[in-house]
Amino acid sequence: MRDTSFEINDRVDLNELWRWAEDELESLWDQEKAIVASLPEKHRHVLFSRLSLVYLRYIVVARQLDVCYNSMLHVQKRRDISAIMRAVLGRVVELKNELAILDFNETPFIGAALAQLKLSPEQTDPPLTLFVNGDRDGNASVRSVSETERKQLVQQLLLKLERNPRRQLSADSASMTWDEAVALIQIHERARQGRLRFNLMKQIRQQKMVTGRGLHKLKPAMNTYTAAIKIQNAWRSFLALKRVRQMRHQEMVFLGMVPKNYKENAEITRAKELDAMRTLKQTELEAQYQIELATLRDRQRDKDGAAIRESFLEQIRRWYIDHREHSGKFPDLPAEDEGGSKLIYNMADRPVETPVPVVVKKKVTAPPMAKTSSSMKRAEEDRPKGVDMAPSQWLEKIVYENQKYYDVWRDRAETGGVGWDLELLRAQVSEELNDEMRLEADIKARRELERLKSAYDRDRGRKSKGKRKTARKAAKKSKRGRKEKDLTPDRTLESLVEELVQVGIIRSYPKSDIRDFLGSIAVVDPLSRKWKRDTFPGLGDIRSALIEYCILTLGSEEIRKRTPLTRSVLLAGPHGSGKSFLMHSICNHIGATLFDISNSSLMGRYPGKAGMTMLIHLITKLSRLLQPSVIVIEDVDRLFMKKSVRMERWDMRRMRKELPKILRAIGPEDRVLLVGTSSTPWECDQRNLSQVFQRMIGIPPPDYGTRFTLWDHFIRQATRSSQYTTTPAELTNLARISDSYTPGSIARSVSEILSERRKQLLPRQILRADEFVSALARCEPIYKYVNIANQFASDANVKPQMIGNLIFKRKREDFVLRTSFVI
């Protein structure tokens, strides 16, 4: 019997959803052309509002394409959807950078556009299907064999050598001071004396009861009839209270005051089984498609490969013979990075008779200073004033993929039973075979040209390529001068990785998902921002910013090269705000290698100037070889302190001077990111801090809605059920009393109260809000936070253009998060 469990409207609803997404992209293309035609815009807020609408519409399209990609079984459709979704996500990153520049904020406020499009805050996160566990998508983000082997090498060495997966502390950093040791001994001694006193009092009490001194306190024994009445009374009262409690719960559920108990019914279980079966079927079809593709490619190469290569060679030969007849000398075949033989013939077997044009750059001489200043003033006056935006690197790609959909898939008839189209597969194999044979023909043609040129010059009686060799030597010499010297040329990759794992610089990290960083975006009234009221981003804004600045760019080489380069990010926030969680989530999504160069990891290691030079070289070299890589500096306050402290034996100033070298070595082709965390950024030298960290993102305290969600999430996660959790009224009280507390404080309070003993009592005693008060009171809150953007104008280390400073006041100190953006 045929299995029809996978036929979940794959050919109707999903195709219609895909068609809607492509039509929406065509509409967005027209809207973007209108925006570009109206540039430069006089008013910044007008351009920001128009771009924010386009930005949100692109995210909606990406989310719809993500649904199609996850639900479809057709291999070729999933590949094309992946390509268009990657292009859309690249455009999303570009627009996020433009919005950040226009809003002077790394987390721009898009609440007005959200309300205009009638979207919920949950619909603003870009999809992460292509960036789960580094390489979930086997088509678009496939890793090379060498990269996979390197990642496996790192994992094997971590499992073999790393003693503590969280952190390897040195002996100096693990030691405690004299006062700490005395305090620890006192605590244990007082606890021992308390236990002895308790046991002594217990023995005295038992002896009094045995000797009869406490017999007068015992109640007289009751008869059987009285005891039975007591038991019946207690049992009936228990049943009555239970019945009343159930009736009250049913009434509250009917009124909508209490959510229904979540239970695994048959429909939910079946849906989860279908998701698992669909994922398994997609994997099987992808493997079968790769086998069929390899088989067809080998068959086609054996049949037509030699003939195609000879036809390409014949075209190239006709081209350079015709060129010699017209110009009297043999031409140079273009290099492969320039297009190779594609520049001299087309696929219709018609060679280009004209030689490849050579562009000669004219030397521009500078005019006199008087003319230069007057021309600059005149050009400045003639130039239209307003706000402009950078040209996009993704619109052409989006238009190409959109047109490909209309040409291939829109009106194409479905073929049943197979996960791919055989006609398209043959066309793909033919195109790949033509490219492969063309490369082989280019290699052979270059060798023939070299022999012909040497024979032609020898017959004419002159030396060949003397000047050309000199030029090549000069080019090679200049390249060698720019190339960094390798300090470890004789060491293998395994030995270098083993060294950094042993010292704790390369370390593992816990599993985490950035989608578990709960919170919604800040929906701010535009009038509040116009009147300069205190406005703070939501935790959803922080999550979206890190997805777009870090995960999307590091997870894809194509997005990394075509979007504005982000080399470093600083996460600033109080203890428990989620800085380490976000850092580990970035590493998990892109499958990165984590290099920890924090103070605790480097204490006592690589001393002196030579040691620091070797450390910087190892980090720069291995981060490129093991990319994607994340270089972590926790507690950067110790590196950028305004006043140097003597308690650090490791030279922190030398490390601070070497950090810009690491950043300068990161290029668009390198998927490397520097991430720093700070809980006291006001103690740092702001000038040096802004030179190292390109983006500074402050994590604010959660708002009321986020605190409500956090309490509900942590309680459900701890109890593994919603049957005995608190009611919405109790959660409302918890959300109110936990104002100015971080998510870490809320999670710590829940884990402290919900012990194993308390979980066993849940069926008989429901959770109440007052149980968490004592645990929450032991955590340190953030009492007051206000926006003081103009209060730092007198600081000499802060430029007047820096805005967006956030301050969080503690009991006796100010917590300042300078999430600045320089105009």
N, C-alpha and C positions, 0 to 999 in steps of 0.2 A: 504494500500500500504506500502511496506517495506521501512523503512528509510535507505538510503544508503549514507547519508552525512558523516558518520564516516569512511567509507571504503576508506581511503586515502593511498592506497598502503601499508597497514599495514602488509600484508603477503608476500610482494615481496621485495620492496626496503628496508624497515626497517630490515627485516631478513638478507638481504645481507649486510647491514651496520653493523649489529651486528656480522655477520660472519667475516667481514673484521677486526673488532676490536679484536675479539678473535684470529684470525690468526696473527695479529700484536703483540698481547701479547705473543704468542708463539715464535715469532721472537725475541722479546725483552728479553725473558727468555734465549735464546741461546746467545744473545749478552752480557747479564750480567754474564753468566757463563764464557765467554771468558775474561771479565774484571777481575773477581775474580781470575781466573787462572793466570793472568799476574801480580798480586800483589806480593810484593810491587813494585810500580812504581818509578823509579829513578827521573823522571822529573815531577814536580807538574803540569805544564801546560798541559802535555800530558793526565794525568788522568782527569784534569778539562775539557778538550775538549771532551773526550769520555763520561764522565758523563753528560755533558750538552746536548749532542745529545740524550742520553737515557731519560733525564729529559723532553725535549721537545716532544719526541715521546710519552711518557706516558701522557702528557697533551693533545696531539691530540687524543689519544685513549679515554681519559676521556670525552672530548668534543663530540666525536662521540657517546659514550654510553649515554651521556646526551640527545642527539637528539632522540635516540631510547626510552629512558625512558619517555620523554615528549610526544612522538607521539603515542606510543603503547597503546592499550586498554587491552591487556591480563594481568590479575592481576599477575599470577605466573611468567610470563616473566619479568614484571616490578620489581618484588621482586628480582629475580635473577640478573637482570641488576643493581639494586641498590646495591646488595652485592658486585658484581665485581667492580662497580664504586667506592665504598667506599674503597676497597682494593687498587685500583689504586691510589686514592687520598692519601692514607696513604703512599704509596711508593713515591709519588711526594714530600710529606713533608720530608721524609727521605733524598731524593736526594737533596732537597733544603738546608738542613743542611750540607750535605757533600760539596756542592758547596760553601757555605758560609765559611766553614773551609779552603777549598783550595784557595779561592779567597781573604781571609782576609777581607771580606765585607759581611754585612747582605743582601745587594742587589747585588748579583754577576752579572757580565756583560756576557750575553749569545748571543750577537749580531753575533758572528762568527758562532755559531751553527744555529742560526736563518737563516742566509744567506745560509748556507750549505744545510739545509732542504727546502729552498725556501718557508718559511712561512712568513706571515705578522705579524706585532707586535700585532695585535688584537687577534691572535690565541694563545697567551701565558698565558692567564688568566685561571685558573682552573674553571670548572663549579660550580655554586652555587645553583643548583636546590634543592639539599637536605638540604640547609641551608638558606632558605628564611623565614623570620618571625619566626625563631626558630624551628618550627616543621611542615613545609609544607609537608614533606615526612611522610606519616602516617605509613610506613612500617619499614624503617631502623632506623629512629630517633624518634620512638614513645616514648612518655613520660609515666611514670607510673601515676597511679591515684593519689597517694600522691603528686607527684611533680606538677601535674596539679592543684590540690587543693591549694597548696602553692602559685603558681603563681597567681591564681585567688584571693587569699587573699591579696597579695601585690597590685594587680591592684585595688581592691575595697578600700583598705586603702589609696592609692594614690589619687583616685578620691574623697574620702571623706575628707581627711585631708590636702592635699597639696594645698596651696593657690595659689602659682605661680608655674606652671609646669616646668619652666626653672630653677629657683633658689629661695630659701628662704634665704634672707639676714637678719642677725640680726640687732638690732638697732644700735650697734656700727659701723658695717661695712657700714650701709646705711647713716650714718651721714656724713656731709661735713665739711671742715675746714672753718676758718673765711675768708680767702682770697677768697675761692671759693664762699662763700655766697655773699660777697661784689661784686665780678665780675658778678654774676648772677643778682643781683639787678641793677647794672649799665646797663647791656644789656637790661633789660626790660624797664628801665627808658628812655634810649636813643630811644628805639623803640616807646615808647609812645609819646615822644616829636616829633619824625619824623612824626607820624601819624597826630598829631595836626597841624604841619606846613603844611603838604600836604593839609589837609582840609581847612586851612585858605587861602592858595594860590588858591585853586579851587574856593572858594567863591568870592575872589577878581576878578578872571578871568570872572566868570559868571556875576558879577555886571557890569563890563566894557562892556560886550557884550549887556547887557540889556539897559544901558544908552546911547548906540550909539557911544561910544568912539572907538569901533572897527569896525564901519560900513565901513570905508574907506579900510579896509583890505579884505572885502568880494568881491568875483568875481561877475561881472554882470550876471544876469540870461540869459540862452540861450533859443532859441525857440525850438519848438517840432521837427523840421526837423534836426537841429544840434544834439539834444539829441539822436534821433533815429540812426543817423550815428555813433555817439560815441559808442552806445550800440552794434551795428552791428560789428563795428571794433574790439571791445574787445572780443565779442563772437567768431568771425571768427579766431582771433589770438589764442584764447584758444583752439579751435578745431584743428587748424593747428599744434600747439605745442603738443597737445595730440597725433595726428596722427604720427608726427615725433618721438615722444617718444616711441610709440608702435612699429614703424618700426625699430627703433634702438634696442629695446629690443629683437625683433624677430631675428634680424641679429646677436646679441650677443649670443642668445640661439643656433642659427644654427652653429655658429663658436665654440660653447662649452665654451665661456667665462663667461656665466651666467647660473646657473642651472635652470631647469624648475620649475615652481611654483608647489609646493606640494599640491595636492588636494585629497580629499577622494573620489577616484573613486570606482566603483562597485567591482573591484577585491580586493582592499585593505579592503573594508568593509566586503566582504564575508570571507576573510582570518581571520579577527579578530573575526567574528561570529563563524567560525569553531574552532578557538582556545578556545573560551569560551565554546562552546558546547562539545569539546573534554575533557576539564578539568572537566566539569559537569558530563560527561559520565564516566570518570575515577573514580570520587568520588562515583557515584552510583554503579558501578561494585565492587568497594572495599567494600562498605557496604553490598552488596548482598553476596560477598565472605565470609565476616566475619560471616554472619548469617548462610550460608551453612556450614561453617567450624564448628561452634558451634553445630549445629544440628547433623551433622555427628559424631562429637566427643562424644556427649551425648549418641547417639544411640549405638555407638561402645563400650562405657564404660559400659552401662547397659547390653550389650550382652556378651562381652568377658572379661570385666575388672577383675572379680573375678577369672576366670580361669587363666588368665595371671599372676595375683599376686600369686596364689598358686603354679604355675609352677616355678616362681622365688624363692619362699620360699623353695620349695623342693630341688632346686639346691643348695641354700645356706646351707640347713641342711646337704645334702650329703657332701658338702665341709668341714664343720667343724667337722663332724663325722669322715671322712677319715683323717683329720688332727690330731684328737685326737688319732686315732689308730696308726698313725705313730710316733707322738711326745709325746703322753701321756698327753697332755693338750689341752684346748680349745684355738683357736686363737682369735685375735681381728679383727673385721670387719673393713676394711679401711674406713676412713672418706669420707664424700661426696665431699669435695674439692679435695681429692686425686683420686676420681673416683668411690668410693663406691664398690658395688658388681660387677661392670664392670671388676675389676681386677681379679676376681676369676672365671668368666665364660664368654663365648662368646655367641653371639646371635644364634649359632647353637645348643644350649642346651647341650653343653659339658662342664662340670665343670672342672676347673683346679685342678689336683690332688696335685700339689706341693703347699706348703704354700707361702704366700706373702714374697718375700725376704726382709730382713732387711739390710740396708746399714750401716756399722759401720765405722765411720770416725776415721782414725788413727791419733794419736797425732804426729805432726811433730816437731822435735827438731831442733833448729837452730845450724848450724855448727860453728866452730870457726871463728873469724873475718878474720884471714888471708886467710882461705879457701874460705870464703864468698867473699872477695874482689877479689881474683884470679879467682874464678868461675864466678863472675859477669863480670870481664873483658873478660874472655874467651867467655862467652855467648854473650857479646856485640860485640866481634870481629866476631863470627860465624854468628850472626844474619844478614840477608840481609838488606842492607840499602835501604831506599826509603819511599814513601808515601803510607800509608795503609788506609783502610776505614772500618767502623764498619759493622758487619754483619746485614743483613736486617731482620726485623720482619714481613715483608709482602710478601716476595716472595713465601713462602709456601702457604699462603692464596690465592695468585693470581693463582698459579699452580692448587690448588684444585678447585677454581671456574672455571678456564678454562677447566679443565678436566670434570667438571660437565656439562658444556655447550656441550662438544662433546658427552658425554654419554646420555644426556637428550634431548637437543633441536636441535642439528644440523640436524639430519635426521628424526625428529619426524613429523608425518603428522598433519596438522592443523585440528582442530575441529571447525566447523562453528556454529555461533549463540550464543555461551557462552563465557564469559570472562575468563574461566579457564578450566583446563583439569581434568576430574573427576577421572581418574586413578591415576594421581599424587596427587590429593587431598586425595584419600583414603590411598595412601601410606604414606602421611604426617601425617594423623590422626593415622594410625597404629604405626608409629614411636613415635609420641608424647604420645600415650597411653602406649606403652611399657616403656618409660622413667618414666611416672607418676606412673605406677604400680611397677616399680623397686624401686622407692624411698619409696613407701609405704611398700614394702617387706623388704627393708633395715631397716626401722624403727622397724618393727615387729621382724625382726631377731635379732636386737641389744638387744631388751628386752628379747628375749628367751635366748640369750647368757649370759646376765647378771644373769638371774635366774639359768641357768645351771652351771655357774662358781661358784656362791655362794653355790649352793647345793653340787657341787663336792668338794669345799674346806671345807664345813661343815662336809661332810662324812669323810674326811681325818683328821679332827680334828685340823685345823689350821686357824688362822685369815687371812682374805683375804684383799688385796689391801691396806695394811698399808703403804708400801713404795710408792705405786702408788698415794695414796691420798696426801702424803707429797710432792711428785714431782708436782702434780697438784696444790697444794697450793702454792708452790714456783713459779710455772709458772704464776699463777694468781697474786701473789704478785709482780712479776717483771713487768707484764703487767700493773698493777695498778700504779706502780711507773713511768712508761713511759707515762701514760695517763694524759692529761691536766685536771686540776681541773675545774669543772663547777661552776662558780660564780653565776649563775642564775638557780638553779635546780628547784625552785618552780614556776617559771614564765612560762606562756604559750608562744607559738610562736607568737600568735596574739598580745600579749602585747609588746613583744620585737620589732616586726616590727612596731607597732604603735608608739613606742617611737622614733625609728630612723626616721620615716617619719615626725614626728612632729618637730624634730630638723633639718630636711633637709638633713640628711645623705643618706637615701634611697629616691631617687627622680626619676621622669619620665624623658624621653628624647625624642626629636623630631624624627620623622620618616625620615630615610635616607637610601640610598642604596650605597654601596661602588662602585658599577659599575657606579655611577654618578660622581665619582672622575675621571675626564677625563685626558687623557694623555697616551702616548705610552712609551714603554721601550726605553732605550738608546742603540742605535746601534753604538757601539764604534769601531773604527779601532784598531785591536790588536797592530799595530805599535805605535799608540798614547800612549797606556798604557805601552808599552815596553820602550818608550822614556820618560816616567813619565810626560806626558803632563796632563793638567787639564782635568779630566774626572769626570762627575757627573752622577748619575743615573737619569732616567726619572721618571715622576710621575707614569707611568705604572709599573715601578719596585717597587715603594713604595706600590702601590695597590696590586700587586702580593705577595709581602712579607707579608703584613698584612693578606691577605687571607690565606696564608699557615701557618704562625706562630700563628695566633689568631683564625680565623673563623673556619678553618677545624679542629683544635685540640680541641677547646672548644665546637664545635657543635656535636662532636661524642665522646662517652666514649671510644670506641674501638681504634680510632685514637689517643686519648689522652694517653692511656696506652702504646701503641706500638711505639710511636715516641719520640724523644728527648724532654724532659720536658722544656717548656717555662713558667717561673713564672712571668716575668715582662718585659715590653716594655716601652721605652721612645721615644716619638715623639717630635723631636726638629725642630723648624722652626720659621720664622718670623710671625708677626701677619698677619692673612689673608691667610696663606698657607694651611689651611684645617685640622688642628690638631683636633679640636673639631668635625668636620664633620666625620673624620675617626673613632674617638672614638665612636660616636653615631652609626655609621654604623656597627661597630663590635657588639654592643649591640643589634641592630635591627635584624641582621642576625641570631644570636644564641638565641634570646629571653632572654637576660640576665637581671639580677637584678643589678642595678647600685648603688654602694656605693660611695658617694662623700665625701672624707676626705680631701678636699682642705682647705686652710687657711680660706676662707670666710665662709665655712660651719661649721668649728669647733671653730670660734672665740667666746670666752666666754663660751664654753660648755665643760663639763667634766674637770674641773680644778684640778690641783694637781696630785700627783703620783697615788692616788687611782682612780681618775677619768680617768686617762690615761689607767690604767690597765683594768678598766671596759670597756672602749671604744674598746681596742684591743680585749678583750674577746668577745664582742658583734659582732664585725666585723668578727672575725675568725669563730665564731659559726654560725651566720646567713648566711655568704657567703657559707658555706658548705651545710646548710639546703636548701637554695634557689638557689642552683647552676643550671645552669651556672651563674656565678657572675663575674662582672667586678668592681674592686676597682679603683677609679679614683683619681688622685692627679693633679689638674691643677696648673700651675705655680710652679713647684718644685724648682724654684730658691730661693724662700723664705725659703725652708727647708734646702737647701744645700749651703747657702751663705758662702763664705770664711770668711767674717767678720760678726759677729752678730750685728743686729740692734736693737735699743731700742724701735722702734715704734710699734713692735708687743707685745701686752699684753699677748697673748697666748704663752705658752712655746713651741717653735718649736724644740728646741734641744731634748726635751724628746720624741717627736714624731719621730724624725730622728733616735733615738736609738731603738725605738720600731718597726720600719718597718721591720728589718730583722727577727723578731719573726713571723710576718705575713707570710713572704716568706718561712721560714722554715716549717711552718705548712701546706704549700701547697704540696700535694703529687700527684703522677700520677693518683690516683683515684679521685682527686678533680678537677672539671672544674672551676677553679678560676684563674683570671688573674689580675695583677696590671698594670695599664696603667698610665703613667705620661706624662705631656706636659710641654714644656719649650720654651720660646722665647729668653732667654738670658743665655744659658748654660755656657758661659765663666765666669760668676760670681759664679759658683758652685765649690765646692770642688770636684775635679775629682775623688779622691780616694774613698770618701764616695758615690759619685754618681754611680761609677762602681760597688760598692758592693751591691747596692740595685737593680739597673736595669740591667737585664741580657742581653737585646738587646737594642741598641741605634740606632734609625733610623732617619736620618736627611732628611728633606723635602726640596729639592732644588727649586729654582725659575723655572717656566715653560720655555721651549725652544720655538723657533719660531712656530713650528708646533702645539704645545699644546696651545699657545696663540691664534693662528688662530681658532682652534677648540673651545676654551673657548668663544671668542667673538661671534662666530656664534651660539653656544649653548645658551648663556645667552640672546642674542637678540631674537632668535626664541622663547625661553621660555617666555620672557616678552611680545612679541607681539602675541603669540599663532598662528602665521602664518608665512609663508615664502614669501608671495606675495609682501610685501612692505619692506622687509629687505634690508640690504646693499648688494652690489655686491661683488664678490671676490676681485676686485681691492681695494674697500674700506676696506674690511677685512684685506687685506695685509698691507695697511697703518696702520690700528689699531694695527695689530700684531707687526709691526716694532716700532711704537712709544711707545708701552707698554712694551718694553724690561725692565727687572729688576723690574717689578711690579708683585705682587702676584695674584693668582686667586681671592682672596677676594677683592682686589682693583678693578679688572675688573668687578666683579659682582656688587660692590657698585656703580661704574660709570654708568653701564647700568640701574640699578634701579633708579638712580637719574635723568637721562636724560629722560628715557621713562616713563614720568608721564601720567596720564589719558588724559590730554589735548593733549600731543604729540601723543598719540596713536590714538586719533580722527583725527589728521591731516595726518596720514600715507597714506590714499588713495590719497591725493593731494600733499604730500611732502614726498619724499623718504628720508630715513635716510642717513646722510653723516658722514664721519669720523671726520670732524672738530667739530661736535657737542659734541663729547665725550672728546675733549681735555681739556676743562675747568674742567670737573668733575675729569678726571684722574690726572690733575695737582694738585688737592687738596689732593691726596693720597701720602703717603710717599713711595718712591721707595727704592730698594736695589741697590746701584750704581755699586758695583764691587764685584766680587767673584772669588777667586783664590784658588788653592789647596796649602796648606802650611803644608804638612805632616811632614816636617823635621824642621819646625820652633819652635816646642814645645819640642825639645829635651832638652832644658835648663830648662824647667819647672820641679820643684822637685816633683810635684804631678802627673806628667804624666810619665808612664813607657816608656822606649825606644822602646818597641815592639808595642806600640799603633800607628796605622796608619789610614789613611782615614779621616783626619781632614778637614773640610770645613769651609771656612771663607767667610762671606758676609759683605762687608764694607758699612756702612751707612755714613751720612754726617760727624759726628764727633766721630764715635765709630766703633768698629769691631764686626761683628756678626759671632761668631764662632760656628759651629756645630761639636762637636767632636763625630762623629759616628765611634767609635773605635772598633776594633776587636783585642783581645790579642792573640798573637801567642802562 
